[in-house]
Structures are given as structure tokens and as C-alpha cells.
Amino acid sequence: MSVEQTLRNLEEKINTNPHAVNGFHAVYHFLISGAESGNYQVTFAGNQASYVKGTPDEAKCTLELSDENFIKLVEGTLNPTVAFMMGKVKIKGELGYSLKLQTILNAYQS
């Protein structure tokens, strides 16, 4: 699965059942390296999620990781804490928001 398809699937799951993002507002940036390198922005607002290619707004939290690790992170096959400790994921910004992102991702894993 591609990075964009992974983001589309996540967006659809959240917007269909927004229980884990109710009342949450934040912007995240994902700086992806690898074959599908690119920058993506995910916004949680109004009990919905949306993503765009690029990083037009200021983010509370920025994650730098490879395309493979991004997909594993969203699918739940990469432990975010271990990945951070091993340097597979770099986090900039407010660390508390990375923990909230982990909670959100866990709520929508198949």
C-alpha cells in the first residue's frame, strides 16, 4: 500500500467513526523519505481528519520517517516508542501530541 493510500484509508476510517478525535484539534506534519518521499499534513479539527500533500500550516508535531515505517506505524506493526528509541522516527515539536497521535492510530487499526 502507498503512503497516500494509507492516508486516504485512515482519513476515511476516522471520518466514518470519529470517536477518537472528538473535540481534538491539531496539525501534524509527516516528512517522508524513501521511494515515496514527500511531505504531508494531517489535520484533526471539527471531529474530522483531513490530509494534504505539503505542509501549509504550522504543526504541533512533526514526524520524520521512511515511507515503509510510516505505513507500518499507521497499520500498527511498528511500535512508535521503540522506533523513536532506535532512530527510525524523529519527532519535533510537542511530544505530548505524538502520544495523542499514537492513541488515535491505535483506535483505527484494523
N, C-alpha and C positions, 0 to 999 in steps of 0.2 A: 504494500500500500504506500502511496506517496504522502509527502508532508501535507500537501493541500487537501488530499482526500481524507487524511486523518483529521485535519482541522474541520473540514466540512461535516464529517461524521460526528465529531464532538459537539460542534455548534448545533446540529440537528437534535442530538440527544438532550442537550441542555435546554434548548428552546421548546422541546416537546414536554419536558418534565423539569421545570426549573427549581425543584425543591432545594438543591444545594447552593443556589446562588440568590435566593430570595433576600432582597434588601442589601445585597453586596454590590459595591461599585469599585472597580479598579481597572487599570490598564496594565497589560503585561506585554513585554517585547520578547520575542524569541529570535536570537541571532543564530541561524542555522548554517553549519558548514557541511561539506561533503558534496556528493553528486547533485543533491537538490538544494544547494546553498541558497540562502535568501534571508530576508528579514521579514518577520510577521508580527502583527499586533493583534492581540486578543483583548477585547473589551467586555467587561461584565457590567451591565447597567440596566435598570428597569426590569429586573428579573429575566434578563435575556443575555445571550452571548453573541458576539459577532467577531469576525476576523477580517483583516485586510492585509494585503501584501504591502510591505513598507512599515515605517514607524512614524506616522504623522503626529501622534500625540505624546505627551510626556508620560512615561511609565512609572508605576510604583515599584516595579520589579522587572529586571531584565535577566533572562537566562541565555547563556551561550552554550551550545551543544551541537553535536553532529546530527545529521538527518536521521541516521539509524537510531541513535539514542533518544531523539525526540519522539519517534514513533513508539519505541519501547516504553518511554515514560508515560505517554498518553494511554497506551494499551495496558499498562500495569505490570510489565515484565522487567522493568528497571526500577530498582529501589532508589528513590531520589536521594536519600541520605547517604547511602553507600556510593552512589555515582558522584555526589558532591565531594565526599572524602577522597575519592580516587582521582578527582580532577576531570571526570567525564562531563560534569556540568559546572559551569561557573555562574555565580549569582551576583548581581549587582543591584543595589537599592535596598529596600526594606525587607529584611529576612522574614519577618512575620507574614508578609504577603506570599512568599514562596511556600510557607507551611500551609497557608489557606488554599493555595493552588493545588497542593498535594491532596488536601481534603476533598476539593472539588473533583479532581481527576479520579480519585478513589470511588466517589459516588457514581461515576458514569462508566466504569469499566465493565465490559461485558463478561 
